[in-house]
Amino acid sequence: MSYQMNLVNIEKSYGVKFLFSGLSMGIEKGDKIGVIGPNGSGKSTLLKIISGTEIPEKGKVNRIKNLVCYYLEQNPVFERGLLIKNIISSSIESSLEKNHGREGDIRKFAGLSGFNEYDEQSVDELSGGMKKRLALGCAMMSLPDILLLDEPTNHLDLEGIEWLENILIHSDMTFVCVTHDREFLNNAAKRIIEISPVYPGSHFIADGDFDFFSREKTLFLENQSEKVQILENKMKREDSWLSRSPKARTTKARFRVDSAEKLREKLNDTRVRNNANFFPEIEFEATCRKTKRLITAEHISKSFEEKKVFSDLSIVLKKNDRFSIIGKNGSGKTTLIDILTKKNQPDKGKISHVENLKIVYFDQHRSLLDKSKTPKEILAPESDSVIVKNRGIHIISWLKRFGIDKDQINQPVKSLSGGEQARILMADLVRRPCDIIFLDEPTNDLDIPTIEMLENSVAEFDGCIVSVTHDRYFAKSISSQFLCLNGDGSWGIFHDLSQWKKIIKNESVKKRKKKSSSQKIVKEKAPQKKLSYKYQYELDNIESKILEAEKRAAELEEKISEPENIKNQEKYAKTCIELKDCLEKVENLYERWDYLESLGK
């Protein structure tokens, strides 16, 4: 491997706000780096320093000659009215000009994006998730030396997140990615950097995935806490010596006085860092209802015009149930929550609530917040105290638990960040006694410490939890059952996400085989324009390559389930990697087939 960039002792702050100092790291070709940290800690700033759009106040940034970085911001914007085909064509042409001799790589990423040069659809018609996928595809088509991604999984559904993961895992692309998606970091990252005031210099680096990083972080923070105790004991001895008013006339005495002051400064700095890591437990308040059945859905169905969202769905939500509703964007997850809470009605079937059911609903758009009001007007309009479990807590103390500064208490909610708005809504909702909590994309805009605080809170809740989330780590940590909507009216309940993924994969294989047979008929009947010898030869032989790749994928799927393979972890992991590569090859071949046939139309 060769270094593409070195950051040497860089420091950055904004006004009086310190972000990080003494940060040194090298980026080698093929590195896969995840960046995490609390909201506002400087993660995006670090990406901009790497990209060259911002300059550190101290330190050096050394780059190899002609290094190309591509920075994809959190919410990419396309010019209104543009057609997808024009966006893809422009990206391909621009990359071809800069990357001579790499047309195959460029068109590979174009195919993997799921879009093509013949798509007449306007970008304005795309969902937020599909716009993000298009932007990611264009970024990868540019073949940068370092790809810089700021919250790339935002707006993507589970399929989109795993699509991005597979590309990043199986390519040699170098990337640095800011994200709060811990499952993504476990699967795709090989090094984790956290920017946070709990560390010396406000940063901590570990080579490994997120779970490895978490273990290293825990060990470091435990040692730092023990260090405080050691420093406090040492400081007591020095204070005792200083209290005897030693004369500082001798060099030895002056040196000890100076050392004591340095020790005091070191102790104070360590205490400040430890306090920055303090997150108290927040408890959702249950009603202590004895009834087990809370909501019953009997044979409910819902459609929008021609599109079936779900059909003949029956489910009983009971006390202490933990459900996650998952599915693609547009599959009807939020619609189902609206029906279960009786905000909307099913086309068919019946919804029954137990008498006097108490519901708390954390919606993804934070619509329950009056954003024209201030946090104080929302939480404590008549006084300075927030009522929690029938007792008053000063509003500053209450909001501090949720990471809201006292200076923000009288600011309009609309002026605060998305993460801050989410935490204010949480601060309001946890005060309300309830039987069931509905969480609709609760991790959007939240940093990892706040997500972990939310996980701990719902785990202790003595009631029912129903969540809609694309955060697989969150879903796995709080859920025991998964209600999966497939977007075509069908649905299923599973105890493990892998069960659902296996069914989806089998359905995908069936669709590919159906597509293969239907495309064969079309190919035999449809008159085509004359292609070049090279393209025609490739088109004539591509079907046999697809059949061969699909056959190999089927063999590997059988091999994975063999007992002797499962027992041998090394062999099992190798087979899984080969299967992933094989399935990716099949998808690439189908994309290439579509492209070649479009040339002949």
N, C-alpha and C positions, 0 to 999 in steps of 0.2 A: 504494500500500500504506500501511497505518497501523500504528503500533506498538501492540501489545497489552500489552507488558511490557518493562521495562528493568531489568537488573541492573547496579548501579554499584559497582565496586570491592569486591565481596563477598569475605569471607574465612571459612573454616571449618576447624575441627580437632576431633579427638576425643581428649580427654586430652592426652597428649604428642605424638600423631600429627597432623602438619600435613597437610591435604588440598590446599587451594588458597588463593591470595590475589590481590587486585587483579583479580579476574575481572569483566569488563564485557562485556555483550552485550545486544542488543535482539532481541526476537521480534516480527516483523511478521505480519500476517494472511497466510496462505498459505505461511509458512516451513516448510521440511522439513529438520530438523536431526538429525544423528547424533552421538551421544556415545560415545567410545571411551576406553580406558585400561586399565592393568594391573588385575588383581583387587585390590579393597580401596583403590583410588585415590580414590574419592569420587564415582563416576558416579551411583549411585542417590541419594546425598545431594543432588547437584545437582538431580535431578528433584524431590525432596521440597521443596527450597527454592523451585523454580519453582511447585510445587503449593500452597505455603503451609503445609505440614505441618511444616516445619522452618524455623528462622530463622538467618540468618548471624550470626556474631559481630561482623563489621564490614561496612560498606557499606549500600547501600539497594536495596530491591526495589520498583519503582514499577509498579503495575498500573492498567489502565483500570477504570472503575467497572463493577461486576457481572461481572467476568471469571470465566468458568467453566473450570476445569481438571479433567480426568479422568485420574487416575493408575492405570494398570493394572500391578500388581506382577508379578514373574517367574512365580510359581506361584499363579494365582488359585484360590480355593476356593469351591465351591458347597455349600450346605446339602444334606446327604444326603437322598435320597428325593424331591427336587424333580423334577417333570416338565418337560421342555424347553418344552412349550407354556406353562406357567406362568411360566417365566423370560422367554421372549420377550414374552408378553402384558404382564407387569409392566414390562419395560423400555420397551415402546412406550407404555404408559399414563403412566409416569413422565416420559418425554420429551415427550409431548403436553402435559402440564400446564405444562412449563417453556418449550416452544417452540411457541407458538400460531401457527397458519397454516403449519406446516412438516411436515404429516403426510406429504406426498409424499417428502420427504427421509428422514424416519424410516423409512417403510416400504421405501424403496429400500435402506437399509442392512440392514433386517431380511431382505429378499429376498437380498441379496448374502451374508449370513451362511451361507446354506444350510440354515437352520432356519426353522420357521414356528410359528404359534399353534395348530396342530392336531396337533403331534407329541406322541404319548402316551408316548414313550420316556423312561425315567428318566435323569437326568444321571449316575447311578452306573454306567450301562452304557457310557458313552462312554470312548474311549481318551484318553490324556493330550493328544494332538494335537487331538482334536475338542473337548475341554473348553476348550483354549486358543482354538480358533476361535470357540466360543460366547461366551467372555469378550470376545474382540476385537469380535465382532458387537454385543454389548450396549454396549460402550464407544463404538462409533461411532454406535449408535442414539441415544445421549444428546446428540449434536450439540454437543460441547464447543467452546469457543473454542480451547483448546489441548489436544491429546491427548498424554499422557505415557506412553510405552511402555518397560517395563523388560524387555529380552531377549524381544521378542515372537515371534521365530522358534524359540525353544526348544520342543521337542516337536512342532513342525509338520513335515510331510513336504514334499517339493519342491512338490507341487501347492498345499499350504496356504501355503507361503512366497510363491509366485508370485501366489496369490489375494490375499494381503495387500498385496504390492507393487503390483498393478494398481489396487487401491482407493486406496491412498495416492498413487500417481502421478497418477491421472486425476481425483481429487477436489481441491477447493480447501481441504481440511482442513489445519490447522496442526498439526504434530506435532514433538515432541522425543523421540528414540528412543535408548535405550542398547542397543547390540548389538555382537557380535563378528563378525557376518555381513558380510564385506566385499563380497560380490556384491550383497547387499541395499542396502548403503550406496552402491554405485556406481549402482544402478538408481533408488533412491528418494530419496536425500538430496541436498541442494543446499548444505549447509554442514556441516563436520565440526569438532567440538571434542574434543581429547584432553586428559584429565586425567592428568598424569604428572609425577613428580619431576624429569624430565630438562629441564623448561622453567623459566624464571624465573616465579615465581608458580604453578608446577605446572600450567600450562595453555597450550594453543596452538590457535588458531582459523584455519581457512582456508575461504574460500567456494568450494565445488566438491564433486565427488564424492570417493570414497575414493582413487582413483588419483591425482587431482590433489593431494589432501591429502598423500599419501605423497611425492610429488615435492617439495612445499613443505617437508615435515618433513625430508627428507634434506638439502635445501639449508640449512635452518636449523641442523641438527646439525653439518654440515660447517663452517659458519661459526663455530659455537660451539667446535668443536675447534681451529680456527685461532686463535680468540680466546685460548684457553689458552696457545698458543705465544707469542703477542704479549705477553700479560700476564706470562708467565714471564720473557721477555727484559727487560721493563720492570722487573720485580721484582728481577732480578739487579743492575740498575744502582742501584736504590734501596737494596738491601742493601749494596752496595759503599759507597755514600755514608754509610749509617747506621753501617757498621763503622768509619768514621774518627772516630766519636764526636763529631759536631758539637755545638757548644754551642747549646742551644735558647733562648738568651737573646733572640735577635732574632725579630721577628714572622715573618720569612721562613723562618727555620730551623724554628720551631714548626709553621708551616703545612706544610712539606715532610715533617716527621715524621708529622703527622696524615694527610697524603695518602698516605704510604707504607703506613700501617696500613690505611687504607680500600682501597688497592690490594691488599694481602695478603688482606683479607676477601673482596674481589670475586673474586680468583683462586681462593681456597679454595671459594667457592660454585660457581663455574663448574666446577671439578674434580669436586665432589660430583655436580653434575648430569650431567656426562659419564660418571662411573662408574655412575650409575643406569641408563644406557642400555647397559651392558655385558652381552651375552649370548654366552657361549662356544659353540663348536660341540660338539654332542653326537653321537657316532657310534654307530649300531647296529653290532654286531659280526657279520660274516658268517663262515661256516665255510670259505669258499674252496672249496666243492665244485665239481667240474668238470662233474658231470652237468647236463644242460639240463632234462630233464623231471622235475618234482618231484611234481605231483599230477595224476592223470588221472580225470576223471568221465565215465562212459560211460552214456548214456541213463538218467539218474537222474530219479526222480519222487517227489513228496511231497505228501500231502494230510492235512488235519485234518478228520475227519468228511466232510461234503459239499464242503468247500472245497479246490479244487486250488491248491497253492502254486506248484509248477512241474512241468512234464511233459516227459519225453524230453530232458533237458538234458545236453549233452555239452560238455566244456571241458578243455583241457590248460593247466595253470599251469607256466610255465617260468622258469628263472633270468632275472632282470632284467625280467620282465613287470611291468606296473603296471596293475592292474585296480581299478575302483571299481564296487561293486554298488549300484544305485540302484533306487528304486521307492517306492510309497506306503507309509504305515504299515500293517503287517500283510500286506505282500506276500511275506514270507518271506526277507528279506535275512539276518537273524541265523540263521534256520533253515538256510539254505544254508551259511553259514560253519561251523555246528556239524556239518554233514554232511561238508564238505570236510576238517575237522580230525578227523573220526571220533569226535566227541563224541556224534553221533547217527547213525542209519542211514536211508538212503532206503527208500521202499516198494518201489521197483524200481530196477534198475541197479546199477552197481558203482563203488566208489571205490578207487583204487590209489595208494599212496605209494611213492616211491623208498626204498630201504633206508636205515634210520637217519636219516630226515628230522627235522630240528630246526625246531620251530615256536615262535614267540613270538606270544601272543594278547593283545592289549589290548582287553578287553571293556568295553562301555559301562556296565555296572553295577559295575565295579571289583571283581568277586567274587574275583579272585586275591589281593586284599589282605585280610589278617586284621586287621579294623578294631579289634579289641580290643588289638592290639599297638601299640608305638610305632615310629616310623621306624627307630630304632636297632636294635630287636629284629628288625625285618624285614631290614635291610640289613647290619648288623654285630653279630650277637648275641654273638659271642665276644670281640670287641675293639673298638677305635675306628676300625678301618680297613675300608674297602669294597674288595673285590677287583675290579679292572677291568683286563681284558687281562693277567691274571697279575701285576699289581702292586697294591700297597696305596695307597689314597688316603684321607686322613682323612675321616671321615663328615661333619664340618662343611663341609669344602671341597667334597665331592661334592654334598651337598644344596644348598649355596649356588648351584651351577650351575643348579639347578632352582627357584630362588626360595623355598627353604625356610629360614627363620631358625634359628639355633642354639637359640633358646628353644623351638622346636617339636619338636626331635629326640626329647625324652622325653615328649611328649604322646601320648595314644592317638590313632590315626589317625581314629577316629570323631568326635573333637572338632574336626577340621580341616574346612575348606571343601571343596566338591566339586572346585574347581580344584587345591587343595593335594593332595588325595588322588590326583588324576590325575597330578600331577607326581611324587609319590612312587612310584606304579606305574611311571611312565616311567623313573625313576631306577633301579628294580630291573630292568626288562626290557632296557634297553640294555646291560646287563652280560653278557647271555646270548648266546653265539654261536648263530646260527640261519641257516636257508636261506630261510625265508619268514616274513613278518610279516603277521598279520591285525589290522586296526585297525577296531573296531566303534564308530562314532560317537566318534572320538578327540578331536574339538574341543569336545565337550560340557563346559561349565564352564571352558574354557580362555580366557584373554585372547589378544588378537591377537599380542603379542610371543612368547608360548609356542607358539601355532599356527605362526607363521613359523619358530620354532626347530625345531619338529617337521617342517615341510615341508623345511627344509634337510637335516635328518638323514636322512629317508627317501630324498631325492633322491640322496644319496651312497651309499646302502646297496647292496652288491654281492650282491643276491639278489632275491627276488620280493616284491612288496607287493600285498596285497588289502585294500581299505578299503570299509567301509559308512559313508556319510556323507550328510547333507543339506546340508553346506557346499559349495556349488557352486564357490566360489573355491578351496578346498582340493582338491576333486576334480579341477578343471581343472589345477591346478599340479602334481599328483603323478601323474596318470593319463594313459595313452595309449589305454586301452580301457575301455568302459563296458558292464557286463553289467546289462541292465535287466529287472527282473521286473515284470510288468503286473498281478499279483494274481489272474489268472484261469487260471493255468497256463501262459500264453504267456510268452515271453522273447525277448531279442535281444541281440546284441553290436554295439556301435557304436564308432566312433573319435571321435565328437563328440557332446556332449549335445544339440546342436540337431537332429541327425538323429532322435534318439529323440523329442524334443518334437514334431517335425513329424508323426511317425507317430501319436503320442498325440492330437494335434490333429485329424488326419484321422479317427481312430476316434471322437472326440468328436462331430464333425460328422455321421458316419453314425448314431450313437446318437440325436442330436437329430432327424434326419430320420425315423428309425424311431419315435421318441417322438411326433413331429408327426403321422404317419399313424395311429398307434394311438390317440392322444388324439382325433383327428378322428372315429374310429369310435365311441369311447366317448361323445363329445359328442353324436353323432347318436342313439345308442341309449339313453343313461342319462336317466331322468326327473330333472328338476331343480326345486328350489324356485324360486319367483318372486323375481327380483332387482329392485332398483330400476331405473328407466329408465336412469340414468347407468351403473350397473355392467353391465346387460345390453347396452347399446350398446357399451361398451368390450370386453366378452367376444365379441360378434358380430364385431368388427373386428380383434381382436388376432391371429388366425391370419394374415390377409393382411399385417399388419405384420411378423410373424416371417418369412414367406416372402420379403418384400421385403428385410429386413435380411440374411437368409442369402444371398440372391442377390448383394447388394452385397459381402458378406464374400468370397464365391467369386470375384467380379471382382477384388477387391483382392489376394487370394492369387495370382492369375494375374499381376496387374500387378507385384507385388513381384519375381517371377522374370524379368521382361523385362530383357534385357541393357542397354538404354538407361536403364532405371530404376536398375539397380545401379551404373552408371558415375556417375550424378548423385547424389552423397551427400545433398544437400539434399532432392531429390525423393524419394529412397529413404526417408530418415528420416520425411518427411511422410506417405508412404504407410503406413509401419509404424505410425505413431501413429493414422492413420485406421482401419487394420485392427484395432488393439487396441480402439479405441472402438466399432467396429462389432460385434466379438465380444462385448464387454461388454454392448452394447445387446441382442444376441440372448439372452444369459443372463438379463438383467433382464426381458425380455419373457416368457420361459418361466416365470420365477419369478412374474411377475404373473399369467400364465395359470393356473398352479396355484392361486394365491391366489383368483382370481375364481371358479374352478370349485368350490373348497372352500366358498365362501359359498353356493352353490346346492345343496350336498349336504344 
